[in-house]
Amino acid sequence: MIRNRLLPLLLCAIAACTALPVFAQAKPPQSAPPQSLTLEQADAIALRNRPRLRASIYAAQAAGQVTRETRAAYFPTVQGAATGALADSESHVAAGDLNNPSVYNRYSNGFTINQLITDFGRTENLTKSARLGAQAQQQDTNATRADTLLDVDEAYYRVLQSQAVLRVAEEAVKERQVVVDQVNVLAKNQLKSGLDVSFANVNLDQAQLLLTQAQNNVQAAYANLALALGYTTVQSFQLTDTPLPAAPAPDLSQFVAEAIQQRPEIAAGRLQSDSARAFERAERDLWMPSLSVVGAAGLTPAYEAPLVDRYAAAGFNLSIPIFNGGLFSARHAEAHLQTEQTDQNLRELEDQIARDVRVAWLDANTAYQQLSVDQHLQQEAALSLDLAQSRYKLGLSSIVELSQAQLNETQAEIDEASAKYQCQITMDQLNFQLGNLR
């Protein structure tokens, strides 16, 4: 009986032992490592995905169709027609607009051709205005492209900057945890007071708070990068660091002249001014006559006398404006005032861009100077922390001095880690103001 009872238990134990290696070998699925991403790849993705840039491209293409619409007046228009009528014998239309009162039973079909000969420059100026407007819209697309590149570059560097600060915060937590552990041991041995323990714990809590903020900033930076790339969801990437560019040249006047020459916004403003001027000339030409020729031909399969089985005719129309209540004068005056408005807007834009270039140049120089200062400050703060730790271990200073040295060293590391990427951001902003982001 006992053997019969033990046999099933023994078999279960053997089966369980046999299955243990299988369960031991099973590993939880691991998430794929983040995809690597360079700055050039980020720029290419943004140029493909950003809806704002695509909308600007469509707007430029639509403006190109306006040129075709205006130029269509140079070509003949051809229309087909079919007409049938059934009337009482010897019927005449006796009321209504001026017309030929006789109505004949008939069915006829044919076509009409209308060709503009000249309107003495109006269509030419309208076409020129539309073409210049389309070119201005293309420059607006170039400006939107530069805005897109600036957005993605700044978001890219913000992620790298936030990650650098996160590494500093993680290191600060580790270092202060070591201090807390050491102070607790010394306090248990009656070598340090409870005040030292409290100060050490406060410093550790501050480092943990800094770590939490740094982690949040990293996630926020990735969200901004996703928006700059044109993604609807946040994605994590392994970003490739980029070398620090050289500091800007000291000649500010050269930068201002370069921006006035290269910025697509200014090019668009000039084209808009030229377009407005061409439209003003077109509105002036409303007073000029318009000459066109018209021809008609067709067949009349069913008819009654005096009609015949086919017809053809040609003639010309000369339209001469004489008086319309001042409409054309008002339209010309409106176009002239709009041209003046466009010119003044262009002048204002040039002044603003010159100001923006100066500010961007100053910011870039300040960032490079701050980088040198932050590097030196970090070295001095690290040295001060080493001295403070040595003095504290020897009992020559209080926990307050050590805490202040830790705070100074952490802040100096954060400033030094952020300064490099701030230089890159300001240089991108300067290149944007110069019109070099294309």
C-alpha positions as a Python dict, from the first residue, in 0.01 Angstrom:
ca = {
    (1, 'M'): (0, 0, 0),
    (2, 'I'): (272, 247, 91),
    (3, 'R'): (466, 160, -222),
    (4, 'N'): (157, 218, -434),
    (5, 'R'): (105, 558, -275),
    (6, 'L'): (465, 668, -313),
    (7, 'L'): (493, 568, -676),
    (8, 'P'): (269, 849, -814),
    (9, 'L'): (445, 1103, -595),
    (10, 'L'): (784, 985, -717),
    (11, 'L'): (677, 1011, -1078),
    (12, 'C'): (550, 1368, -1024),
    (13, 'A'): (876, 1466, -858),
    (14, 'I'): (1078, 1324, -1147),
    (15, 'A'): (860, 1510, -1401),
    (16, 'A'): (898, 1837, -1207),
    (17, 'C'): (1275, 1799, -1188),
    (18, 'T'): (1288, 1728, -1559),
    (19, 'A'): (1086, 2040, -1638),
    (20, 'L'): (1297, 2271, -1422),
    (21, 'P'): (1573, 2326, -1682),
    (22, 'V'): (1309, 2409, -1940),
    (23, 'F'): (1160, 2681, -1719),
    (24, 'A'): (1506, 2801, -1619),
    (25, 'Q'): (1601, 2847, -1982),
    (26, 'A'): (1288, 3050, -2061),
    (27, 'K'): (1369, 3425, -2058),
    (28, 'P'): (1132, 3716, -2068),
    (29, 'P'): (1115, 3889, -2405),
    (30, 'Q'): (1355, 4177, -2434),
    (31, 'S'): (1260, 4504, -2596),
    (32, 'A'): (1449, 4604, -2907),
    (33, 'P'): (1726, 4858, -2856),
    (34, 'P'): (1647, 5215, -2958),
    (35, 'Q'): (1708, 5298, -3320),
    (36, 'S'): (2016, 5507, -3385),
    (37, 'L'): (1957, 5849, -3537),
    (38, 'T'): (2199, 6109, -3671),
    (39, 'L'): (2123, 6476, -3719),
    (40, 'E'): (2127, 6438, -4098),
    (41, 'Q'): (1877, 6152, -4077),
    (42, 'A'): (1653, 6356, -3847),
    (43, 'D'): (1657, 6644, -4097),
    (44, 'A'): (1563, 6410, -4382),
    (45, 'I'): (1277, 6256, -4184),
    (46, 'A'): (1138, 6597, -4090),
    (47, 'L'): (1149, 6720, -4450),
    (48, 'R'): (946, 6415, -4556),
    (49, 'N'): (695, 6411, -4271),
    (50, 'R'): (619, 6763, -4149),
    (51, 'P'): (262, 6858, -4250),
    (52, 'R'): (345, 7227, -4233),
    (53, 'L'): (614, 7191, -4500),
    (54, 'R'): (394, 6977, -4721),
    (55, 'A'): (114, 7233, -4691),
    (56, 'S'): (358, 7504, -4803),
    (57, 'I'): (461, 7293, -5103),
    (58, 'Y'): (98, 7250, -5204),
    (59, 'A'): (44, 7626, -5167),
    (60, 'A'): (339, 7690, -5402),
    (61, 'Q'): (200, 7443, -5656),
    (62, 'A'): (-142, 7609, -5636),
    (63, 'A'): (18, 7950, -5695),
    (64, 'G'): (182, 7806, -6008),
    (65, 'Q'): (-162, 7715, -6141),
    (66, 'V'): (-271, 8079, -6105),
    (67, 'T'): (-5, 8167, -6362),
    (68, 'R'): (-152, 7913, -6602),
    (69, 'E'): (-501, 8050, -6540),
    (70, 'T'): (-393, 8404, -6626),
    (71, 'R'): (-186, 8299, -6928),
    (72, 'A'): (-485, 8112, -7071),
    (73, 'A'): (-617, 8446, -7210),
    (74, 'Y'): (-345, 8427, -7480),
    (75, 'F'): (-498, 8112, -7632),
    (76, 'P'): (-820, 8076, -7831),
    (77, 'T'): (-1133, 7944, -7668),
    (78, 'V'): (-1339, 7691, -7861),
    (79, 'Q'): (-1698, 7609, -7769),
    (80, 'G'): (-1937, 7365, -7922),
    (81, 'A'): (-2312, 7426, -7943),
    (82, 'A'): (-2630, 7258, -8062),
    (83, 'T'): (-2955, 7445, -8107),
    (84, 'G'): (-3303, 7337, -8208),
    (85, 'A'): (-3624, 7537, -8239),
    (86, 'L'): (-3986, 7468, -8328),
    (87, 'A'): (-4215, 7763, -8403),
    (88, 'D'): (-4556, 7841, -8538),
    (89, 'S'): (-4571, 7949, -8899),
    (90, 'E'): (-4450, 8306, -8947),
    (91, 'S'): (-4389, 8350, -8571),
    (92, 'H'): (-4196, 8654, -8451),
    (93, 'V'): (-4061, 8729, -8102),
    (94, 'A'): (-4221, 9057, -8007),
    (95, 'A'): (-4098, 9120, -7650),
    (96, 'G'): (-3780, 9080, -7445),
    (97, 'D'): (-3420, 9180, -7515),
    (98, 'L'): (-3310, 9309, -7852),
    (99, 'N'): (-3300, 9017, -8092),
    (100, 'N'): (-3376, 8898, -8438),
    (101, 'P'): (-3753, 8848, -8406),
    (102, 'S'): (-3785, 8576, -8672),
    (103, 'V'): (-3783, 8217, -8543),
    (104, 'Y'): (-3731, 7927, -8788),
    (105, 'N'): (-3781, 7560, -8739),
    (106, 'R'): (-3433, 7407, -8734),
    (107, 'Y'): (-3172, 7191, -8570),
    (108, 'S'): (-2811, 7300, -8598),
    (109, 'N'): (-2475, 7220, -8438),
    (110, 'G'): (-2131, 7379, -8467),
    (111, 'F'): (-1856, 7555, -8280),
    (112, 'T'): (-1734, 7904, -8200),
    (113, 'I'): (-1372, 8025, -8173),
    (114, 'N'): (-1275, 8340, -7983),
    (115, 'Q'): (-917, 8469, -7991),
    (116, 'L'): (-780, 8774, -7811),
    (117, 'I'): (-561, 8982, -8040),
    (118, 'T'): (-445, 9244, -7791),
    (119, 'D'): (-554, 9420, -7478),
    (120, 'F'): (-248, 9648, -7490),
    (121, 'G'): (-53, 9490, -7205),
    (122, 'R'): (-314, 9403, -6942),
    (123, 'T'): (-294, 9025, -6983),
    (124, 'E'): (85, 9044, -7004),
    (125, 'N'): (107, 9231, -6674),
    (126, 'L'): (-146, 9002, -6507),
    (127, 'T'): (57, 8700, -6614),
    (128, 'K'): (378, 8858, -6490),
    (129, 'S'): (216, 8942, -6157),
    (130, 'A'): (92, 8584, -6116),
    (131, 'R'): (431, 8439, -6208),
    (132, 'L'): (612, 8661, -5957),
    (133, 'G'): (354, 8570, -5694),
    (134, 'A'): (419, 8200, -5756),
    (135, 'Q'): (793, 8258, -5718),
    (136, 'A'): (729, 8442, -5392),
    (137, 'Q'): (526, 8147, -5267),
    (138, 'Q'): (817, 7917, -5354),
    (139, 'Q'): (1044, 8136, -5142),
    (140, 'D'): (791, 8103, -4861),
    (141, 'T'): (827, 7727, -4898),
    (142, 'N'): (1205, 7766, -4867),
    (143, 'A'): (1151, 7969, -4550),
    (144, 'T'): (922, 7698, -4410),
    (145, 'R'): (1188, 7440, -4494),
    (146, 'A'): (1445, 7640, -4299),
    (147, 'D'): (1201, 7670, -4005),
    (148, 'T'): (1153, 7292, -4013),
    (149, 'L'): (1528, 7226, -4008),
    (150, 'L'): (1576, 7472, -3722),
    (151, 'D'): (1297, 7304, -3523),
    (152, 'V'): (1435, 6953, -3566),
    (153, 'D'): (1797, 7057, -3500),
    (154, 'E'): (1703, 7239, -3181),
    (155, 'A'): (1485, 6946, -3065),
    (156, 'Y'): (1771, 6706, -3143),
    (157, 'Y'): (2018, 6906, -2934),
    (158, 'R'): (1764, 6947, -2652),
    (159, 'V'): (1740, 6569, -2623),
    (160, 'L'): (2118, 6538, -2605),
    (161, 'Q'): (2129, 6821, -2353),
    (162, 'S'): (1861, 6666, -2131),
    (163, 'Q'): (2036, 6329, -2147),
    (164, 'A'): (2364, 6489, -2038),
    (165, 'V'): (2188, 6653, -1742),
    (166, 'L'): (2026, 6319, -1658),
    (167, 'R'): (2368, 6152, -1639),
    (168, 'V'): (2487, 6425, -1403),
    (169, 'A'): (2179, 6377, -1184),
    (170, 'E'): (2226, 6000, -1171),
    (171, 'E'): (2590, 6042, -1072),
    (172, 'A'): (2493, 6297, -806),
    (173, 'V'): (2246, 6051, -650),
    (174, 'K'): (2512, 5778, -639),
    (175, 'E'): (2774, 6007, -482),
    (176, 'R'): (2537, 6146, -220),
    (177, 'Q'): (2411, 5801, -133),
    (178, 'V'): (2770, 5705, -56),
    (179, 'V'): (2802, 6009, 170),
    (180, 'V'): (2475, 5921, 348),
    (181, 'D'): (2595, 5567, 410),
    (182, 'Q'): (2930, 5687, 543),
    (183, 'V'): (2774, 5949, 772),
    (184, 'N'): (2526, 5695, 909),
    (185, 'V'): (2811, 5461, 999),
    (186, 'L'): (3005, 5742, 1166),
    (187, 'A'): (2695, 5853, 1356),
    (188, 'K'): (2636, 5501, 1489),
    (189, 'N'): (2993, 5500, 1615),
    (190, 'Q'): (2934, 5836, 1785),
    (191, 'L'): (3182, 6006, 1551),
    (192, 'K'): (2923, 6231, 1382),
    (193, 'S'): (2605, 6392, 1508),
    (194, 'G'): (2248, 6350, 1398),
    (195, 'L'): (2271, 6691, 1234),
    (196, 'D'): (2525, 6553, 988),
    (197, 'V'): (2288, 6268, 907),
    (198, 'S'): (2003, 6513, 847),
    (199, 'F'): (2215, 6732, 617),
    (200, 'A'): (2335, 6428, 421),
    (201, 'N'): (1977, 6304, 377),
    (202, 'V'): (1862, 6647, 264),
    (203, 'N'): (2138, 6655, 3),
    (204, 'L'): (2036, 6308, -116),
    (205, 'D'): (1672, 6413, -143),
    (206, 'Q'): (1773, 6718, -347),
    (207, 'A'): (1971, 6496, -583),
    (208, 'Q'): (1675, 6259, -620),
    (209, 'L'): (1449, 6555, -695),
    (210, 'L'): (1697, 6671, -957),
    (211, 'L'): (1697, 6319, -1103),
    (212, 'T'): (1317, 6317, -1126),
    (213, 'Q'): (1315, 6653, -1304),
    (214, 'A'): (1590, 6538, -1540),
    (215, 'Q'): (1395, 6224, -1630),
    (216, 'N'): (1086, 6433, -1700),
    (217, 'N'): (1290, 6673, -1916),
    (218, 'V'): (1423, 6383, -2122),
    (219, 'Q'): (1069, 6260, -2196),
    (220, 'A'): (955, 6614, -2279),
    (221, 'A'): (1255, 6657, -2512),
    (222, 'Y'): (1165, 6334, -2692),
    (223, 'A'): (807, 6457, -2731),
    (224, 'N'): (933, 6779, -2892),
    (225, 'L'): (1162, 6576, -3118),
    (226, 'A'): (870, 6359, -3230),
    (227, 'L'): (673, 6671, -3322),
    (228, 'A'): (970, 6816, -3510),
    (229, 'L'): (1008, 6488, -3702),
    (230, 'G'): (639, 6482, -3793),
    (231, 'Y'): (557, 6171, -3587),
    (232, 'T'): (222, 6132, -3413),
    (233, 'T'): (370, 5915, -3134),
    (234, 'V'): (679, 5962, -2920),
    (235, 'Q'): (971, 5740, -3018),
    (236, 'S'): (1302, 5685, -2842),
    (237, 'F'): (1623, 5707, -3042),
    (238, 'Q'): (1990, 5656, -2975),
    (239, 'L'): (2107, 5999, -3088),
    (240, 'T'): (2454, 6045, -3231),
    (241, 'D'): (2648, 6334, -3085),
    (242, 'T'): (2785, 6598, -3321),
    (243, 'P'): (3112, 6791, -3304),
    (244, 'L'): (3107, 7147, -3178),
    (245, 'P'): (3123, 7400, -3466),
    (246, 'A'): (3367, 7688, -3470),
    (247, 'A'): (3275, 8016, -3305),
    (248, 'P'): (3122, 8284, -3531),
    (249, 'A'): (3347, 8530, -3710),
    (250, 'P'): (3392, 8870, -3544),
    (251, 'D'): (3270, 9076, -3845),
    (252, 'L'): (2901, 9139, -3774),
    (253, 'S'): (2843, 9364, -4079),
    (254, 'Q'): (2931, 9075, -4308),
    (255, 'F'): (2661, 8863, -4144),
    (256, 'V'): (2396, 9132, -4186),
    (257, 'A'): (2474, 9174, -4556),
    (258, 'E'): (2471, 8797, -4603),
    (259, 'A'): (2130, 8766, -4440),
    (260, 'I'): (1980, 9045, -4652),
    (261, 'Q'): (2108, 8867, -4960),
    (262, 'Q'): (2015, 8508, -4871),
    (263, 'R'): (1707, 8503, -4648),
    (264, 'P'): (1412, 8351, -4839),
    (265, 'E'): (1171, 8581, -4656),
    (266, 'I'): (1340, 8885, -4809),
    (267, 'A'): (1349, 8722, -5151),
    (268, 'A'): (976, 8652, -5116),
    (269, 'G'): (913, 9013, -5010),
    (270, 'R'): (1096, 9147, -5315),
    (271, 'L'): (903, 8917, -5547),
    (272, 'Q'): (575, 9019, -5384),
    (273, 'S'): (668, 9384, -5435),
    (274, 'D'): (744, 9323, -5804),
    (275, 'S'): (420, 9126, -5838),
    (276, 'A'): (219, 9410, -5684),
    (277, 'R'): (384, 9657, -5921),
    (278, 'A'): (298, 9443, -6226),
    (279, 'F'): (-61, 9413, -6104),
    (280, 'E'): (-75, 9791, -6063),
    (281, 'R'): (23, 9831, -6430),
    (282, 'A'): (-242, 9575, -6526),
    (283, 'E'): (-508, 9775, -6341),
    (284, 'R'): (-392, 10089, -6519),
    (285, 'D'): (-436, 9911, -6853),
    (286, 'L'): (-807, 9863, -6784),
    (287, 'W'): (-853, 10188, -6972),
    (288, 'M'): (-698, 10041, -7286),
    (289, 'P'): (-922, 9891, -7558),
    (290, 'S'): (-944, 9517, -7616),
    (291, 'L'): (-945, 9362, -7966),
    (292, 'S'): (-1049, 9003, -8038),
    (293, 'V'): (-1171, 8801, -8336),
    (294, 'V'): (-1454, 8550, -8333),
    (295, 'G'): (-1554, 8283, -8581),
    (296, 'A'): (-1845, 8039, -8598),
    (297, 'A'): (-1920, 7745, -8829),
    (298, 'G'): (-2154, 7448, -8827),
    (299, 'L'): (-2415, 7230, -8996),
    (300, 'T'): (-2794, 7250, -9004),
    (301, 'P'): (-2931, 6904, -9081),
    (302, 'A'): (-3295, 7007, -9040),
    (303, 'Y'): (-3417, 7350, -9142),
    (304, 'E'): (-3672, 7550, -9332),
    (305, 'A'): (-3626, 7829, -9583),
    (306, 'P'): (-3453, 8068, -9594),
    (307, 'L'): (-3192, 7870, -9388),
    (308, 'V'): (-2931, 7650, -9559),
    (309, 'D'): (-2760, 7327, -9455),
    (310, 'R'): (-2437, 7488, -9327),
    (311, 'Y'): (-2319, 7819, -9194),
    (312, 'A'): (-1989, 8005, -9129),
    (313, 'A'): (-1908, 8358, -9019),
    (314, 'A'): (-1618, 8558, -8876),
    (315, 'G'): (-1575, 8904, -8732),
    (316, 'F'): (-1398, 9113, -8473),
    (317, 'N'): (-1489, 9284, -8149),
    (318, 'L'): (-1325, 9607, -8036),
    (319, 'S'): (-1416, 9704, -7680),
    (320, 'I'): (-1334, 10064, -7579),
    (321, 'P'): (-1402, 10170, -7218),
    (322, 'I'): (-1545, 10519, -7193),
    (323, 'F'): (-1711, 10569, -6856),
    (324, 'N'): (-1788, 10335, -6565),
    (325, 'G'): (-1842, 10563, -6269),
    (326, 'G'): (-1474, 10579, -6166),
    (327, 'L'): (-1440, 10201, -6119),
    (328, 'F'): (-1115, 10166, -6313),
    (329, 'S'): (-959, 10471, -6146),
    (330, 'A'): (-1042, 10334, -5803),
    (331, 'R'): (-899, 9991, -5890),
    (332, 'H'): (-576, 10150, -6015),
    (333, 'A'): (-547, 10363, -5702),
    (334, 'E'): (-609, 10059, -5481),
    (335, 'A'): (-338, 9861, -5660),
    (336, 'H'): (-94, 10153, -5624),
    (337, 'L'): (-156, 10178, -5250),
    (338, 'Q'): (-113, 9802, -5212),
    (339, 'T'): (222, 9830, -5390),
    (340, 'E'): (332, 10100, -5146),
    (341, 'Q'): (218, 9879, -4857),
    (342, 'T'): (421, 9586, -4989),
    (343, 'D'): (732, 9804, -5023),
    (344, 'Q'): (702, 9928, -4666),
    (345, 'N'): (649, 9575, -4537),
    (346, 'L'): (969, 9473, -4715),
    (347, 'R'): (1162, 9754, -4550),
    (348, 'E'): (1028, 9655, -4209),
    (349, 'L'): (1124, 9292, -4274),
    (350, 'E'): (1480, 9389, -4367),
    (351, 'D'): (1515, 9590, -4046),
    (352, 'Q'): (1379, 9304, -3836),
    (353, 'I'): (1613, 9050, -3997),
    (354, 'A'): (1913, 9279, -3943),
    (355, 'R'): (1813, 9301, -3576),
    (356, 'D'): (1765, 8925, -3550),
    (357, 'V'): (2109, 8861, -3701),
    (358, 'R'): (2274, 9091, -3447),
    (359, 'V'): (2094, 8921, -3157),
    (360, 'A'): (2177, 8572, -3285),
    (361, 'W'): (2541, 8670, -3332),
    (362, 'L'): (2559, 8807, -2978),
    (363, 'D'): (2390, 8496, -2837),
    (364, 'A'): (2635, 8267, -3019),
    (365, 'N'): (2940, 8459, -2895),
    (366, 'T'): (2801, 8464, -2542),
    (367, 'A'): (2738, 8087, -2555),
    (368, 'Y'): (3098, 8018, -2656),
    (369, 'Q'): (3233, 8244, -2386),
    (370, 'Q'): (3005, 8078, -2132),
    (371, 'L'): (3128, 7734, -2245),
    (372, 'S'): (3486, 7828, -2156),
    (373, 'V'): (3379, 7971, -1822),
    (374, 'D'): (3162, 7668, -1739),
    (375, 'Q'): (3446, 7428, -1813),
    (376, 'H'): (3678, 7620, -1583),
    (377, 'L'): (3407, 7649, -1318),
    (378, 'Q'): (3343, 7273, -1327),
    (379, 'Q'): (3710, 7202, -1272),
    (380, 'E'): (3724, 7442, -978),
    (381, 'A'): (3403, 7300, -830),
    (382, 'A'): (3537, 6944, -854),
    (383, 'L'): (3858, 7052, -681),
    (384, 'S'): (3661, 7231, -408),
    (385, 'L'): (3450, 6920, -349),
    (386, 'D'): (3761, 6703, -312),
    (387, 'L'): (3904, 6946, -57),
    (388, 'A'): (3574, 6969, 130),
    (389, 'Q'): (3546, 6591, 150),
    (390, 'S'): (3902, 6564, 280),
    (391, 'R'): (3845, 6835, 540),
    (392, 'Y'): (3520, 6673, 650),
    (393, 'K'): (3681, 6330, 691),
    (394, 'L'): (3957, 6487, 901),
    (395, 'G'): (3702, 6670, 1111),
    (396, 'L'): (3826, 7014, 1003),
    (397, 'S'): (3493, 7130, 858),
    (398, 'S'): (3122, 7083, 907),
    (399, 'I'): (2864, 6901, 697),
    (400, 'V'): (2741, 7241, 577),
    (401, 'E'): (3065, 7309, 391),
    (402, 'L'): (3054, 6964, 231),
    (403, 'S'): (2689, 7009, 132),
    (404, 'Q'): (2759, 7344, -30),
    (405, 'A'): (3053, 7197, -219),
    (406, 'Q'): (2832, 6914, -347),
    (407, 'L'): (2566, 7157, -463),
    (408, 'N'): (2825, 7375, -638),
    (409, 'E'): (2986, 7077, -809),
    (410, 'T'): (2651, 6937, -932),
    (411, 'Q'): (2540, 7275, -1067),
    (412, 'A'): (2875, 7326, -1237),
    (413, 'E'): (2850, 6985, -1405),
    (414, 'I'): (2498, 7063, -1525),
    (415, 'D'): (2608, 7399, -1666),
    (416, 'E'): (2913, 7245, -1832),
    (417, 'A'): (2707, 6959, -1982),
    (418, 'S'): (2446, 7202, -2115),
    (419, 'A'): (2687, 7465, -2248),
    (420, 'K'): (2810, 7258, -2544),
    (421, 'Y'): (2461, 7196, -2678),
    (422, 'Q'): (2361, 7556, -2614),
    (423, 'C'): (2650, 7660, -2841),
    (424, 'Q'): (2522, 7428, -3112),
    (425, 'I'): (2168, 7560, -3075),
    (426, 'T'): (2278, 7924, -3099),
    (427, 'M'): (2495, 7848, -3403),
    (428, 'D'): (2196, 7686, -3574),
    (429, 'Q'): (1987, 7992, -3491),
    (430, 'L'): (2258, 8217, -3638),
    (431, 'N'): (2276, 8005, -3955),
    (432, 'F'): (1898, 8026, -3980),
    (433, 'Q'): (1908, 8404, -3955),
    (434, 'L'): (2175, 8409, -4226),
    (435, 'G'): (1963, 8192, -4457),
    (436, 'N'): (2212, 7902, -4450),
    (437, 'L'): (1964, 7634, -4337),
    (438, 'R'): (1834, 7495, -4665),
}
